[in-house]
């Protein structure tokens, strides 16, 4: 699989392993004060990602049967009709020092720099054709397939796969380690980005009506209670792509 708080310009395998991973999930500079406690547990303020977690439906993971990438349409389609493919749109949004290979049209990003990779915190140079930068689906397509997308129209799946709210430029090896993991099974090694990362996943699942597993919900809350005022990202494109 190749935002998120990058508002960065414009993100169930429950068990001992997940608990150990999430026990160390801080938010660094992205976090706020720790969440409240009590019999009802921490409750986020209106508009926060923590509050939105409680609005997500909880179900078991459906079988992956029938999943294939093409079920979400042609990769990097121009669903916003700006004349550029989605991949290049996200590169333009997330990279610095961008240079193009198509002159005045300025669609094809030839080079640039991911100054502060959200997943690793490192500086990554992008060069077209030899890149260490991927465009990640914050909520992986196969994860979405197992949590509601099987029932969607083709237009909704195409919109989901190309929605900037669900896309992020990231260092390629970290992205590939993530695979199709959800919050319960993978978090960025860059702890300062974890709150923003989980908030973006909550935002995408809420926008598209996807469910979460109980382990995934608990993992989301475990991260977001360390930053209870983390805002829920908004925006992106409509949830049904134009014909």
C-alpha positions in Angstrom: 0.0 0.0 0.0 1.4 2.7 -0.8 -4.0 13.5 5.9 -2.9 12.9 9.2 -2.0 15.8 10.4 -0.3 17.2 7.7 -3.0 19.2 7.8 0.2 19.1 6.9 -1.0 21.6 4.4 -4.7 21.2 3.1 -4.9 10.4 9.4 -7.5 -6.6 15.0 -5.1 -8.0 16.3 -5.7 -7.3 19.9 -3.6 -9.0 22.3 -0.4 -8.9 24.3 1.7 -7.8 21.4 -0.5 -4.9 20.6 -0.8 -3.9 24.2 3.0 -3.8 24.6 3.3 -1.7 21.4 0.7 0.8 22.4 1.9 1.0 26.0 4.8 3.0 24.7 2.7 5.1 22.2 3.4 8.7 23.1 2.7 11.7 21.0 5.7 13.8 21.7 5.3 17.4 20.5 1.9 16.5 18.9 0.4 15.5 22.2 -1.4 17.4 24.9 -2.0 16.7 28.6 -3.1 13.1 29.4 -6.8 12.3 29.2 -9.0 12.3 32.2 -9.9 9.2 34.1 -13.0 7.8 35.9 -15.5 5.1 35.5 -16.6 6.2 32.1 -13.0 6.6 30.8 -11.5 9.6 29.1 -13.8 11.6 26.9 -12.6 13.9 24.2 -13.9 17.4 23.6 -16.2 17.9 20.6 -14.2 18.1 17.4 -11.4 16.0 18.8 -10.2 12.7 17.4 -10.7 11.0 20.8 -14.4 12.0 20.8 -14.8 10.7 17.2 -13.5 7.3 18.1 -16.7 6.7 20.1 -18.7 7.3 17.0 -17.1 4.6 15.0 -19.1 1.3 14.7 -17.4 -1.7 16.1 -17.5 -5.1 14.4 -15.3 -8.1 13.6 -13.0 -8.1 10.6 -14.7 -9.5 7.5 -12.8 -12.0 5.3 -10.4 -10.6 2.8 -12.0 -12.8 0.1 -12.3 -11.1 -3.2 -9.9 -8.2 -2.4 -7.8 -6.9 -5.3 -6.3 -3.5 -5.9 -8.3 -2.9 -9.1 -11.5 -3.1 -7.0 -10.6 0.5 -6.0 -10.2 1.6 -9.6 -7.3 2.8 -11.7 -4.4 3.8 -9.4 -3.9 7.5 -8.9 -6.9 8.6 -11.0 -7.6 12.4 -11.4 -10.7 12.4 -9.3 -10.6 16.1 -8.6 -10.3 16.9 -12.3 -7.3 19.3 -11.9 -5.5 17.6 -14.8 -2.9 15.8 -12.6 -2.9 12.3 -11.2 -3.4 11.9 -7.4 0.1 10.7 -6.7 1.7 13.8 -8.1 -0.9 16.0 -6.3 0.3 14.5 -3.0 3.9 14.8 -3.9 3.3 18.5 -4.7 1.5 18.9 -1.4 4.0 17.1 0.9 7.5 17.7 -0.6 9.6 20.8 -0.5 11.9 22.2 -3.3 9.7 20.5 -5.9 10.8 20.5 -9.6 8.7 19.3 -12.4 9.4 17.4 -15.6 6.5 18.7 -17.7 7.1 22.4 -17.9 4.3 24.9 -17.3 1.7 22.2 -16.7 3.5 21.3 -13.4 1.9 17.9 -12.9 4.8 15.5 -13.0 7.0 15.9 -10.0 10.6 15.1 -11.0 12.3 15.7 -7.7 11.8 17.2 -4.2 12.6 16.6 -0.5 10.5 15.1 2.2 12.0 17.3 4.8 10.5 15.6 7.9 9.2 12.1 7.0 6.1 11.6 9.3 6.9 7.9 9.9 10.6 8.1 10.6 11.3 11.7 11.3 14.1 11.7 8.7 14.9 13.7 5.6 14.2 11.8 2.4 15.1 12.9 -1.1 12.6 12.1 -3.9 13.7 11.5 -7.5 11.2 10.3 -10.0 12.0 6.7 -11.1 14.4 6.1 -8.2 12.4 7.2 -5.2 12.5 6.3 -1.6 9.2 8.1 -1.1 5.8 6.2 -1.3 2.3 7.6 -1.1 0.7 5.7 1.7 -3.0 5.1 2.2 -3.4 5.9 5.9 -6.3 3.4 6.0 -5.0 0.7 3.8 -7.3 -0.4 0.9 -7.4 -4.0 2.1 -8.2 -3.0 5.6 -11.1 -0.9 4.3 -12.2 -3.9 2.2 -12.5 -6.0 5.4 -14.3 -3.3 7.3 -17.1 -2.2 4.9 -15.7 -1.3 1.5 -16.9 -4.6 0.0 -20.4 -3.2 0.0 -19.5 0.1 -1.6 -20.1 1.3 -5.1 -17.1 1.4 -7.4 -17.3 5.2 -7.4 -17.0 5.3 -3.6 -14.0 2.9 -3.7 -12.3 5.1 -6.3 -12.9 8.2 -4.2 -11.5 6.5 -1.1 -8.3 5.4 -2.9 -7.6 8.9 -4.2 -8.8 11.1 -1.3 -6.1 13.4 0.0 -7.4 13.0 3.5 -6.3 9.3 3.3 -2.9 9.9 1.6 0.5 10.8 2.8 4.0 10.9 1.4 6.2 8.7 3.5 9.6 6.9 3.5 9.2 3.8 1.5 10.6 1.1 3.8 8.5 2.3 6.8 5.4 2.3 4.6 6.1 -1.2 3.4 6.6 -2.5 7.0 3.2 -1.1 7.8 1.6 -3.1 5.0 -2.2 -3.2 5.5 -1.9 -2.8 9.3 -4.4 -0.9 11.4 -3.7 1.0 14.6 -3.7 -2.2 16.6 -0.9 -3.7 14.6 1.3 -0.8 13.5 2.3 2.6 14.6 5.0 5.0 13.2 8.4 4.7 14.9 8.3 8.5 15.0 6.4 8.9 18.3 5.8 12.6 17.7 3.6 11.8 14.8 1.5 9.0 16.4 -1.4 11.2 17.6 -1.7 12.9 14.2 -1.5 9.5 12.4 -4.2 7.9 14.5 -6.4 11.0 14.3 -6.2 10.8 10.5 -7.2 7.1 10.5 -10.2 8.0 12.7 -11.2 10.8 10.4 -11.0 8.6 7.3 -13.1 5.8 8.8 -15.7 8.3 10.1 -15.9 10.1 6.7 -16.4 6.8 4.8 -18.5 4.9 7.4 -16.0 2.1 7.9 -16.0 0.1 11.1 -13.2 -0.8 13.5 -12.5 -3.9 15.5 -12.7 -3.7 19.3 -8.9 -4.1 19.4 -8.4 -1.3 16.9 -10.8 1.0 18.8 -8.9 0.3 22.1 -5.6 1.0 20.4 -6.9 4.3 18.9 -8.1 5.4 22.4 -4.8 4.3 24.0 -2.9 6.7 21.7 -5.4 9.5 21.7 -5.8 9.7 25.5 -2.3 11.0 25.6 -3.4 13.9 23.4 -7.1 14.4 24.1 -7.3 17.7 22.3 -5.8 16.4 19.0 -8.3 17.7 16.4 -10.1 15.5 14.0 -8.8 16.2 10.4 -11.4 17.2 7.9 -11.5 17.9 4.1 -10.5 15.9 1.2 -12.6 15.1 -1.8 -16.3 13.9 -2.0 -16.9 10.3 -1.1 -18.2 9.4 -4.5 -15.9 9.9 -7.5 -17.4 11.6 -10.6 -18.0 9.3 -13.6 
